[in-house]
Amino acid sequence: MRGNLTFNLGLRYEYVSPFTEINNRIVNLDAAPGFSAVVPVQPNQTGAFGGHFPATLLKPDRNNFAPRVGIAWKVKNKTVIRAGYGINYNTRAYQSIVQQLAFQPPFSFTETNIESPTTSLTLQNGFPAAPAGTITNNYGVDPNYRLGYVQIWNADLQQEITPTLLLNVSYNGTKGTRLDIVEAPDRTANGLLLANVQPFLFENSLGGSTAHSGTIRLRKRLQRGLAVSGSYTWSKAIDDASSIGDGSTLVAQDALNLSTERGLSSFDQRHRFTGDYTWELPLGHEKRWLSQKSALRDVFGDWQWTGDWTIASGTPFSTANRGRHHRRQPRQQRHASARRNGNSCRALESFDHGMVQSRGFCVNHRRIRSYAFRQRATQQHYWTRIACFRYGDDQVVPT
């Protein structure tokens, strides 16, 4: 538009069809409202609750328009402002979904058994015959599933302080929509909800996320053989699904109350500082010493010493102890796991896992902090030294 102002505009359209199977050997679950009942359904059949199912068992998603906008504005001779916005779709989600639907009865054998006072599971009889009429399908997908997408926007201010010293202040924001959530709608604290239906997982696209970050970066260009840069980033990410498809197996705590899933993302990292440097040793071609051709220059000339370091706060994490305990715990003390958000722990619903019992754990007060340092010297040969360690005063205690 003008000599100091540039716009980049674009629009991308992506259509990715759900998969079909050449012999129609894929199976979904047709669920009644509130999951009061489910029945298996095959391609081109009419379900008892959801109407007609296409050959893909999922309705196509055809409105995936992805705009792009970029702006660069040179405000002053040494000041530049850049900003951008774009949308990206998760076009790989159907690949993991069809893998689940392809391994379902009647084309595959599946069975999920939970030990109960009337059903004892042993190594000799781990898969007892299911009663006649029992639905053993273990996976279903919402037929109205839509591909998840993420909106990304950013702004950056660059200021040239000196000819070799640059300062950048930037902001980045993201918002995820229609992210994958996997539920276990037939499992409750008191056992299975549906009679003659074995436990199953159900995938939908009801998740969402937000993330914001700000970064300050100072960079000194190479001068007199030395270049240094450092950056600090503050960020916060919140979601109810820390992934965008790809077969995530994180199961929601309560299929009837997905709002309880909202919390800090599993990758949330509040503080992060990184730095790096490059030092050209004053030996070799056009350097102070050993500039003339010689055997010493071939060995000791033209070396660079580089290093980088990262200091960052930790990320939320879950701890679980899965295995058979010597002493059977009361039912109300057994938990599937615990999830930590901020400085608190949330125990999930209690279940009777039978032979394989699980107990919840909490982590006290602080996250683990991580540090990483790396040094490197290069010429014609490569040498590196890496040192990484973690420390923290967290303690793991049973709930």
Protein Blocks (a to p, Z undefined) as FASTA:
>chain_A
ZZmbccddddddddddddddfklpacdddddehilaccdddehiacfklopadfkopacd
fklccddddddddfblmbccdddddddddfklmmmmmmmmmmccfkbccddddddfklcc
dfklmbccddehiafbfbdcdfkbccdddddddddddddfblkbccdddddddddehiac
dddfkbcfkbcfbghiacddddddfbccdddddddddddddeehiacdddddddddddfb
fbeejhiabdcfblklmklmgccdfkbcfbacddddddddfedehiabhkbgcfklmmmg
oiacddddddddddddddddedddfbdcdfklpcfbdcdehjbccddddddehjmccddd
ddehiacdddddddddddfbccdddddddddjbdcddZZ
